[in-house]
Amino acid sequence: QVQLVESGGGLVQPGGSLRLSCAASGFIFRSSYMAWYRQAPGNQRELVAGISSGGSTNYADSVKGRFTISRNNAQSTVYLQMNSLKPEDTAVYYCNWAATWGQGTQVTVSA
């Protein structure tokens, strides 16, 4: 069955970095558009970044220049490198493929 398993969240100080990973299985990963979304308390889930099968990327304006999405097709894994983190980046981050979501990983940016 299709599975997306995120890891790498945690507590970090403002200005710090984290790298999220999403291990995918059950579908043809190398042919798939993959994305990271996030949802903060009281807010709607929003797209953070996406990456096509060919490696083209797109980002929310709020994270451009700070976050980088990448993929390893051999390991069926998509990554989100987050630098210069801000308190407003605090949210649960979800990996997404089509209509499938991971369980989410909490990212908290706080001093």
N, C-alpha and C positions, 0 to 999 in steps of 0.2 A: 504494500500500500504506500501511498505518497506520505512522506514525512519530511518535515523541516525542523531541525533542532538547533536553536540558537545557544550561544555561550559568549562569555566575555564581558557581561555587564558588571556593574559595581559602583562603589562610591569613589569619587575623584574630586579633587579640589579644582576651583576655577582656574583655567589655563592649562589644565592637565590633558592627558590623552588616554583613550581606550581603543581597543580593537575588538569589534564584534565579529563572530563567525556564525555561519549558518550552514550546517551539513545537510545536504538534500539527498533523498533517495526515492525510488519508485517511479521516476519519470526520466525523460531524456534531457538531462540537465544542460548538456552542451548546446542544445538547440533552443533553450528557453530564456526569455527575458526574466530577470530576477530583480527584486526590489526590497528596500528597507522602508518601513513605515514606523511612525512613533505616535504614541497617544499619552498626553499628559492628563492628570486629573481634571475633569470638567471640560475637556476639549475633545474635538473630533479627531479620529485617526487621520494622520496626514502623511503624504509621501515625503520621504527624506531624500532618497536616491534610487536610481534604477540603472541597470546595465543590460545591454542587449547581448544576444548570442555572439555578435561580432565584436563586442567590447565597447560600443558606444555608450556613453553615460549621460545621465541627466540628474540635476540636483534641485532641491528647493533653494530659493534665493537665500533663505536664512542660514544655510550651511555651506554655500559656495565658498571655496577657498579654504575651508576648514576640514571638511569631510571628504573622504575618497572611498568610492566603492570599487571593488575589484573582484575577480573570480578566478578560480582554479578548476578548470573543467576536468582535469585528471582526477581530482579529489572531490568533484561535485560539491564544491564549497564556495560560498560567496562571503565576502568580507566587507566590513565598514570600518575604516580607520577614521577615528574622530580626534581631531587636535583642537587646541585652543578652546576647550569646552567652556560653556557658560552655564550659569544656573538655569537659564531658560531652555537648555537642552535636556533637562531632567524629564524623563518619560519612560514608559515601557516601549522598548523597541522590538518590532516584529519583522520577521523575514516573510516574504510573500512570493508565491508562484501561482499565477492564475487565481483560482478561488481558494487556494490553500494557504493557511497561516501557520506559523510556528507558535510555540507557547508563549513567546515573549521573554525578554530579558530586561531587568530594571537597570536603568542608568540614572544615577543621582549625582548631581554636580553641586557641591556645597562646601563651604569652608568649615 
